């Protein structure tokens, strides 16, 4: 086995990031004045109330939205692919097999079949889908489809992995299994990960730091270090006193914002 540490992902430097949307009811400010640095190989979790702009921030990082003002610098340090994104729904093409879905991004980038094959094989092995290579998405469980989505993102070898609540729709058991799987893969590959979640538990299970955002418009309220060492056993971690203390700390930071978001919904 290769004992060399994994190559680290990209460094991200966000300065003064703001996003405005024009709607029939006027201008809506989704996020305002975001300043954030993400270190190479860091697993950063972002939590906040619904509508706080978490997903907007991630879409801007992915290049799917354009900021209204502010700057993003991503130092890929020689990585060929800057980022890949995993959504809440797997987005697998129903007419393609698992193997074809995972290799699709490589095919669209012009990677030859000879080079694609071993990379797809390694990605399937990474997420435990090798024996399901010929299956179609409708033949897979929700958890297996998300494994396919993660493999499709990893196979392109991006410097940054962007994840927008990828396990939110899964049952508790599958969510825990895939959280552990994701931590294992991240530890093995050294990617920089920016992960959106509503769950404080999930942020503590996965992250090196948790960014807590305010209610709309989204600003950074506090950034909390998560000191748990790796490798992590998520079930053992959840019963430690420190886990409970950090969970309460994040909730206290978040509580006012959740209540403010609910009050805004009631007034709308």
N, C-alpha and C positions, 0 to 999 in steps of 0.2 A: 504494500500500500504506500502511496506517495505521502511522505511525512511533511512535505513543504506546506506552509500556510497558504490558504487561498489568496489569490490576487484580489486586492480591494477594489470596490466600485468607485463611482465618481464622487467628487465634492460638489455640493450645491450651495450657492450663495444667493439669497433672495433679499432684495433691498427695496423698501417702499412700495410693495406690490399692491395695486388697487385695481378692482374690476367693477365697471358700471355696465348695467344692462338697460337698454331703452325698451319700455313696455307701453301698452296702451294707457296705463295709469301714470306714466312719467318715468323718470330715471330711478333705477334701483341700484343701490350700492351693495354688491355682494360681499366683497372683502375690502379692507381698508388698511393701508400702511403696514403690510406684513414684512417684517424683517426676521430672517431665519437663516441659520447656517446648518448644513447637514454634512457630517464628516464622512470620508470614504469608508465604506463598509458598515456604516451605522444602520440600525433598524429603528426608524423614527415613527412613532405612532401619533396620530392627530385625532383628538377627541373633542366633541362639542355638541351642542344641541342641534336638532334638525333645522336646516335652513341657514346655518352659520357660515356657509361658503366652503366647507371642507372639500367637497367634490369639485367645486369650481377651481380651487387652488390646485388640486391634482390634475385637472384637465388642462390648466395653463402649463403646468410642468410637462405634461405629455405633448404639448403643442396642439391640442384639440381646441383650445380657446386662446385668444390673444388678450393680454392684460391691457387695461386702459392707461396705466402708468406704472412706473417702477421697472426694476431690472432683475433678470435672472441670469446668473453665470453658472454654467455646469462644466466643470473641469473633468473631462472623461479620461484624461491621462492615457490616451492612445487606444481606448476602446473604440471599436468600429461602430457599434450600435449604441446610441445614447440611452434609450429607454424602451421599456415595454410595459403594457398596462394590463391588469387583470380586473375585471368588473364583477359586480355582484352576481350577474348571470354569466354563465360560462361563455356564451357567444359561439359555441362550436357549430360548424355548419352541419345541418342534419343529413345532408347527402354525402358527407365524407366520413370515412372511417376514423378511428382514433389516430392511427398512424398518419393518415393524410391531413387531418386537422392540425396535428402537431407540426408537421413539415410545411404547412401552407405559407407561413411567414418567410421561411427560407426560400421557398420556390418563387415567391413574388419578388424577392431580392436578387434573383438570378443565380442562386447557388445550385450547382450541378447536382444531378441525382446521385452521382457517386459520392459527393461530399455530404449531401443531405442524409443519406441512409445511416451512417454511423452516428451522426449528431442526433437524429430522431431516436435511434435505438437507445442512446445514452440518456436522453430526456425521458423516454418511457420507463426505463429502468429506475431513474431518479425518483419518479412518483409512483412506481409500482403498477404500471399499466401494460407491461410487456405482453402478458397473456391475453389482453383485451384489444390487441392492435387492430383486429379486423372488425371489432364491434362498431356500431353506429351510436350516436348520442342517445337515441331513444331506447337503446338496450342497456344503458348505464344508469346507475343511481346518481342522485344529485351530487354526492361527494365525489364520485368518480369523474363526473363531468368537470368539476372544479379542478381535480387533479390534472385533467387534460388541458384546461385553460392555463394552469400554472406551468405545465410542461411546454406549452406553445410559447409562453413568454420566455422561459429560461433557454429554450433551444436556440434563440437568436443571439444569446450571450450578451445581453444588454449591460451597460454600466449601472443603470438604475432600474429597479423594479417598482412600479407604481401600482398600488392595490386599493381598490375602492370597495370596502366592506365585502370581500369575496366570499366570506362564510356566513353572512347574515341570514341567508335563507335556509340554512341547514339545521337539522335537529341537533340537540345538545351533544350527543355522542359523536356524531360525524364532525361537528365543529371542533371538538376537543382533539379528535384524531388528526384532523387536517392542520390544526394549529401546531401540534407536535411535529407533524411532517414538514410544515413550512419552516419551523425553527431548525430542524435537522438539515434541510436543504440550504437554508441561508448560512448556517454555520460551515457547511461544506464548500460553499461557493464564494462567500465574501462579498456578495452584491450589496450595494446601497439600496435600502428599502424605505419607501415612504408609504405608510399604511393608514388608511382612514377607517375609523371604527366608532360606533356609539358605545361600545362596551369598555368599561374601566377594567374589568377582569382581563379582557383580551389585550388591552394596551400593556398591562403589567406582565402578562404571560410572554408577550412577544418583544416588547420594545426595550431599547437602551434609554430612550427618553420619551416622555409623553408631553406633547404640546396641547394645552387646553385653550380652546378658542371661545370667544364671547359669542353671545347671540347676535343675530343680524343687526348691523353688518359685521362680518367676521373680522376680529382682530385677535392677536395672541394675548391671552390673559396671563398665562404663566407656563413655564417649561419646567418639568419635574424629572430629575434623574431617577432612573430605575436601576438599582445597584446589584441585581441578582446575577450571579456568575453563570457562565456557560460551560458545559451543556446544561440545559434546564429540563427538569422533569416537572411538567406543568401541574399534574395532580398533587405532587408532593409540595410544590411551591405554594399552592393555593391555601394550604392549612398552616403556613408559617405565620408567626406574629407580625413580621415585617410586611408581609403581603397585606394583611388586614390594615396595618397602619397606613401604608401607602394608598390603599383603596379608599380609606376614609379621607386622606389628605386631598386626593384628586376630586372626590365627591364634594368636599367642602368648597373647593375652588370652582367646581362646575355647577353647584346647586343653584346659586343666584341666576346664572345664565339660563339654565333649564326653565326655571320659574318665569324669567323674563320672556323667554321665547313662547312659553304657553300663554302668558298674558297677552302677548302680541297677537297670537292666533285667535284668542277669544275676542279681541277688539276688532279684528279684521272683518 
